[in-house]
Amino acid sequence: MTKHCLVTGGAGFIGSHLVDLLMDQGWNVTVVDNFDPFYDKSIKLSNIAPHRDNPKYRLVEEDIRNLPGMREKLNDSYDVIVHLAAKAGVRPSIQDPVGYQEVNVTGTQNMLEFAKERNIKQFVFASSSSVYGINPNVPWSEDDHVLMPISPYASTKVSGELMGHVYSHLYDIRFLALRFFTVYGPRQRPDLAIHKFTKLIKEGKPIPVYGDGSTRRDYTYVEDIVKGIRSAMDYDKTLYEVINLGNNKTVSLAEMIEAIEQTLGIKAIIDRQPTQPGDVPQTWADADKAHRLLDYEPRGDFSREMARFID
Ligand SMILES: NC(=O)c1ccc[n+]([C@@H]2O[C@H](COP(=O)([O-])OP(=O)(O)OC[C@H]3O[C@@H](n4cnc5c(N)ncnc54)[C@H](O)[C@@H]3O)[C@@H](O)[C@H]2O)c1
């Protein structure tokens, strides 16, 4: 029988790439998304446009904070939930910690309740590298339980991981928390640095650079993330796992800007700004566990994929 995946946040950047893959593989897919105004709805509508008329695809415009609404509108039987819906910005979470808590914590709890009520036994959760925060022991390994989050956003992702443990233990729901490391690629959210800088440099406008350019990120290509999610959907060994999905390499902010300059053939005008609260100095994934459990092998090469993104 054709399997059915419920994807929350499926109109967004990562979600829409996952939906593309699932549709290619013949899944039935239901997307729950409320088109959160964090960025333009038209971008999300264009992300999902290819599937709107496919009978195997269903879009449910609903807010994950509204559990009764989901109970009413989601009537199919689902084999797996991939829960990606969230308020996703680090810096904006400092201005709106309660809003982040409501969507990312209560919303996640609602999805877990939904899984419990409907007997859905596989739950994949989008966590984040930001849970490690300022833990200095890089590359970060899942075995290192010293989490030092420094933004409300990061703390909501820690909460999601812990709630998942509770539901997996009490209700036998297999819960995979995947810690994504800075994801980039086509359709990247407009608030993220690569997207924002590319646009400003092309327009000849100054780019705000926070700090001296030495902060480092483990940039992960969206196709690699989607393959990791897909593999987690089939994982059937243990009931609860936390798994890094990163690229296992780091790129400094200065190198990232240089890569954009080279691809565009335009020199950036730098508007140097102080380091922002909530920003961590580095992220770096140990990807061994993902390799062992999910057969995960990131293939995205930063300069090559940057060129594709800019295209
Ligand atoms: N992009 C990254 O680098 C990155 C890194 C780590 C973790 N993540 C996590 O991955 C997931 C997907 O991120 P993304 O970059 O694709 O972000 P995105 O903003 O493009 O996608 C999130 C989607 O969730 C939807 N959404 C938000 N609030 C909702 C609500 N209350 N009810 C229903 N839908 C709602 C939004 O409309 C959006 O379509 C998020 O959970 C994010 O925290 C992303």
The ligand as a Tripos MOL2 file, in Angstrom:
@<TRIPOS>MOLECULE
LIG
   44    48     1     0     0
SMALL
NO_CHARGES

@<TRIPOS>ATOM
      1 N1         17.4190   26.2760    7.5730 N.am      1 LIG1
      2 C1         18.3060   25.9320    8.5070 C.2       1 LIG1
      3 O1         19.5020   26.2300    8.3990 O.2       1 LIG1
      4 C2         17.8730   25.1310    9.7210 C.ar      1 LIG1
      5 C3         18.8570   24.7400   10.6460 C.ar      1 LIG1
      6 C4         18.4810   24.0100   11.7720 C.ar      1 LIG1
      7 C5         17.1430   23.6620   11.9530 C.ar      1 LIG1
      8 N2         16.2180   24.0670   11.0430 N.ar      1 LIG1
      9 C6         14.8100   23.6760   11.2850 C.3       1 LIG1
     10 O2         14.2990   23.0440   10.1240 O.3       1 LIG1
     11 C7         12.9020   23.3200    9.9910 C.3       1 LIG1
     12 C8         12.6070   23.8940    8.6140 C.3       1 LIG1
     13 O3         13.3390   25.1250    8.4710 O.3       1 LIG1
     14 P1         13.3630   25.9680    7.1210 P.3       1 LIG1
     15 O4         14.6820   26.6170    7.0240 O.co2     1 LIG1
     16 O5         12.8310   25.1610    5.9980 O.co2     1 LIG1
     17 O6         12.3130   27.1260    7.5290 O.3       1 LIG1
     18 P2         11.0520   27.7120    6.7650 P.3       1 LIG1
     19 O7         10.6290   28.9140    7.5390 O.co2     1 LIG1
     20 O8         11.3390   27.8790    5.3120 O.co2     1 LIG1
     21 O9          9.9790   26.5470    6.9430 O.3       1 LIG1
     22 C9          9.1800   26.4160    8.0820 C.3       1 LIG1
     23 C10         7.7370   26.2860    7.6400 C.3       1 LIG1
     24 O10         6.9160   26.1400    8.8030 O.3       1 LIG1
     25 C11         5.7510   26.8900    8.6390 C.3       1 LIG1
     26 N3          5.2220   27.2580    9.9460 N.ar      1 LIG1
     27 C12         5.7520   28.1610   10.8240 C.ar      1 LIG1
     28 N4          4.9570   28.2670   11.8960 N.ar      1 LIG1
     29 C13         3.9110   27.4100   11.7010 C.ar      1 LIG1
     30 C14         2.7490   27.1010   12.4440 C.ar      1 LIG1
     31 N5          2.4810   27.6940   13.6150 N.pl3     1 LIG1
     32 N6          1.8810   26.1750   11.9510 N.ar      1 LIG1
     33 C15         2.1300   25.5770   10.7480 C.ar      1 LIG1
     34 N7          3.2030   25.8550    9.9860 N.ar      1 LIG1
     35 C16         4.0760   26.7650   10.4550 C.ar      1 LIG1
     36 C17         6.1830   28.1210    7.8480 C.3       1 LIG1
     37 O11         5.1050   28.7550    7.1630 O.3       1 LIG1
     38 C18         7.2180   27.5210    6.9000 C.3       1 LIG1
     39 O12         6.6440   27.1540    5.6510 O.3       1 LIG1
     40 C19        12.5610   24.2440   11.1600 C.3       1 LIG1
     41 O13        12.0500   23.4650   12.2130 O.3       1 LIG1
     42 C20        13.8970   24.8520   11.5500 C.3       1 LIG1
     43 O14        13.9160   25.2560   12.8880 O.3       1 LIG1
     44 C21        16.5340   24.7910    9.9400 C.ar      1 LIG1
@<TRIPOS>BOND
     1     1     2 1
     2     2     3 2
     3     2     4 1
     4     4     5 ar
     5     4    44 ar
     6     5     6 ar
     7     6     7 ar
     8     7     8 ar
     9     8     9 1
    10     8    44 ar
    11     9    10 1
    12     9    42 1
    13    10    11 1
    14    11    12 1
    15    11    40 1
    16    12    13 1
    17    13    14 1
    18    14    15 2
    19    14    16 1
    20    14    17 1
    21    17    18 1
    22    18    19 2
    23    18    20 1
    24    18    21 1
    25    21    22 1
    26    22    23 1
    27    23    24 1
    28    23    38 1
    29    24    25 1
    30    25    26 1
    31    25    36 1
    32    26    27 ar
    33    26    35 ar
    34    27    28 ar
    35    28    29 ar
    36    29    30 ar
    37    29    35 ar
    38    30    31 1
    39    30    32 ar
    40    32    33 ar
    41    33    34 ar
    42    34    35 ar
    43    36    37 1
    44    36    38 1
    45    38    39 1
    46    40    41 1
    47    40    42 1
    48    42    43 1
@<TRIPOS>SUBSTRUCTURE
     1 LIG1         1 GROUP 0 **** ****
